[in-house]
Amino acid sequence: MQETHRILLCAGTRPELIKLAPVYRNLRDRPAVTPFLCLTGQHDSLVQNLPRVLDVTPEFVLTREAGTSGQLGLLQNILRQLAILLEQLGPELVVVQGDTASALAGAMAACLQDIPVCHVEAGLRTRDLLSPFPEELYRQLISRMGTWHFCPTPENRATLLREDISSGQIFLSGNTSIDAVLDMLSRSPRPLETKAVSRPYILVTLHRREVQGEKLITIVRALRNFAESHAGYDFIVTLHPNPAIRRLLSHHLGGQGNIRLLPPLDYPDFVPLMKKAFAILSDSGGIQEEAPALDVPVIVLRDKTERQEGVASGCLRLAGYDPEKIFSELSLLIHDRDHYIDMCTAPAPFGEGRAGRIISARLEQIVTGQKIPHDDSSLSP
Ligand SMILES: CC(=O)N[C@H]1[C@@H](OP(=O)(O)OP(=O)(O)OC[C@H]2O[C@@H](n3ccc(=O)[nH]c3=O)[C@H](O)[C@@H]2O)O[C@H](CO)[C@@H](O)[C@@H]1O
């Protein structure tokens, strides 16, 4: 059998796997390349069903060793196992995505073994190392270790240029989350069997570390007040496995007739639920990208976002943790029809669903030593 160029993709969390699947599947179709997918074990229950749903089969699955808790334990554990895997497999490129511990460990293990790192979703910044923490730190560190940087938007590209990364190492691709969400929607979506979906509903997700404690309590109280005074709407809250957040949300939001708490949903259930939502209230990064592509307005429950393009375009509004602002943003959506339509129809800035193809084509050019044309418009998002 002819030897092809080996590329290793590392994913550890639900969003990373969702966002790397389009790259992996596209690479699989390229004869000059053999992609290998490694799951690092960072998320367990959330990624269980995902490979099948996303039509990917991981070649490697790292084990979560006992006693490796917290970010440091996670990093040590992944680094130790990846170092061995890289030596045995000998890939020519390692692909990491976004800003998780798995992405940082993947980049670090490759970089220290002198294997070029390709960063998908490069150039996102809040410029506040504490928000989101530790993701902002991780993305900045990965940019320093990366050789090739795939940016979702021109703004992300401009950011990396300002950080002295050479223009020849940066490519504009769009975000692979848009490929994933459009693909999932086109594949006979499974309508969620819930009474709640027969009325207009606002979908809520909340899980970030920065919102825990007092901020989270403030947000859920504002939400409960709003739900009590808007009986014509349902509020569907999908819970994250984090037990502290789960307990708090159940305690403060349970027992209110038009609020429905659901366990974390499989991606094929979640995508149609997003599409049919009247609006979304969320602190998630990926949802800020996906919902605008589905024409659904998002109120972002953070005071800073690394996805400012969505705010500038008008599809995202930042409400922070201020109960009055959350209340007023929700009221505007419900009571001001023009504002609602403007948000639904604002241009979605994170790509058109071609990022997986663009990235895989570039990676093939890179590993096969082809000359990479500058400003190649045939590969623009
Ligand atoms: C704020 C922030 O720093 N977030 C980072 C975080 O993800 P992020 O904040 O996006 O992580 P989430 O856990 O919200 O996951 C979002 C993904 O999960 C899906 N979903 C959500 C709820 C549910 O019940 N079921 C379901 O399938 C959504 O459609 C979306 O595709 O890691 C990502 C991957 O590196 C990065 O791109 C993000 O920048």
The ligand as an SDF file (V2000), in Angstrom:
LIG
                    3D

 39 41  0  0  0  0  0  0  0  0999 V2000
  -16.6680   30.6330   25.4260 C   0  0  0  0  0  0  0  0  0  0  0  0
  -15.6280   29.7180   24.9900 C   0  0  0  0  0  0  0  0  0  0  0  0
  -14.4850   29.9690   25.2040 O   0  0  0  0  0  0  0  0  0  0  0  0
  -16.0120   28.5700   24.4290 N   0  0  0  0  0  0  0  0  0  0  0  0
  -15.1190   27.5970   23.8140 C   0  0  0  0  0  0  0  0  0  0  0  0
  -15.5830   26.1760   24.0890 C   0  0  0  0  0  0  0  0  0  0  0  0
  -16.8740   25.8610   23.6600 O   0  0  0  0  0  0  0  0  0  0  0  0
  -18.4210   26.2240   23.8240 P   0  0  0  0  0  0  0  0  0  0  0  0
  -18.6350   27.3230   24.7910 O   0  0  0  0  0  0  0  0  0  0  0  0
  -18.9480   26.4210   22.4370 O   0  0  0  0  0  0  0  0  0  0  0  0
  -19.0040   24.8400   24.3960 O   0  0  0  0  0  0  0  0  0  0  0  0
  -20.4510   24.2910   24.5810 P   0  0  0  0  0  0  0  0  0  0  0  0
  -20.3470   23.2380   25.6310 O   0  0  0  0  0  0  0  0  0  0  0  0
  -21.4360   25.3940   24.7350 O   0  0  0  0  0  0  0  0  0  0  0  0
  -20.7390   23.5000   23.2390 O   0  0  0  0  0  0  0  0  0  0  0  0
  -21.3550   24.0640   22.1630 C   0  0  0  0  0  0  0  0  0  0  0  0
  -21.7030   22.9710   21.1600 C   0  0  0  0  0  0  0  0  0  0  0  0
  -22.4990   21.9580   21.7670 O   0  0  0  0  0  0  0  0  0  0  0  0
  -23.7520   21.8430   21.1130 C   0  0  0  0  0  0  0  0  0  0  0  0
  -24.7420   21.4880   22.1610 N   0  0  0  0  0  0  0  0  0  0  0  0
  -25.0530   22.3660   23.1650 C   0  0  0  0  0  0  0  0  0  0  0  0
  -25.9860   22.0320   24.1560 C   0  0  0  0  0  0  0  0  0  0  0  0
  -26.5990   20.7520   24.1020 C   0  0  0  0  0  0  0  0  0  0  0  0
  -27.4410   20.3700   24.9620 O   0  0  0  0  0  0  0  0  0  0  0  0
  -26.2430   19.8960   23.1060 N   0  0  0  0  0  0  0  0  0  0  0  0
  -25.3340   20.2170   22.1190 C   0  0  0  0  0  0  0  0  0  0  0  0
  -25.0540   19.4230   21.2330 O   0  0  0  0  0  0  0  0  0  0  0  0
  -23.9710   23.1900   20.4320 C   0  0  0  0  0  0  0  0  0  0  0  0
  -24.8030   23.0890   19.3130 O   0  0  0  0  0  0  0  0  0  0  0  0
  -22.5290   23.5740   20.0460 C   0  0  0  0  0  0  0  0  0  0  0  0
  -22.1420   22.9410   18.8360 O   0  0  0  0  0  0  0  0  0  0  0  0
  -14.7070   25.2900   23.3510 O   0  0  0  0  0  0  0  0  0  0  0  0
  -14.8290   25.4460   21.9580 C   0  0  0  0  0  0  0  0  0  0  0  0
  -14.0350   24.3500   21.2820 C   0  0  0  0  0  0  0  0  0  0  0  0
  -12.6810   24.5830   21.3270 O   0  0  0  0  0  0  0  0  0  0  0  0
  -14.3870   26.8120   21.5350 C   0  0  0  0  0  0  0  0  0  0  0  0
  -14.6760   26.9530   20.1570 O   0  0  0  0  0  0  0  0  0  0  0  0
  -15.1320   27.8740   22.3220 C   0  0  0  0  0  0  0  0  0  0  0  0
  -14.5280   29.1510   22.0760 O   0  0  0  0  0  0  0  0  0  0  0  0
  1  2  1  0
  2  3  2  0
  2  4  1  0
  4  5  1  0
  5  6  1  0
  5 38  1  0
  6  7  1  0
  6 32  1  0
  7  8  1  0
  8  9  2  0
  8 10  1  0
  8 11  1  0
 11 12  1  0
 12 13  2  0
 12 14  1  0
 12 15  1  0
 15 16  1  0
 16 17  1  0
 17 18  1  0
 17 30  1  0
 18 19  1  0
 19 20  1  0
 19 28  1  0
 20 21  1  0
 20 26  1  0
 21 22  2  0
 22 23  1  0
 23 24  2  0
 23 25  1  0
 25 26  1  0
 26 27  2  0
 28 29  1  0
 28 30  1  0
 30 31  1  0
 32 33  1  0
 33 34  1  0
 33 36  1  0
 34 35  1  0
 36 37  1  0
 36 38  1  0
 38 39  1  0
M  END
$$$$
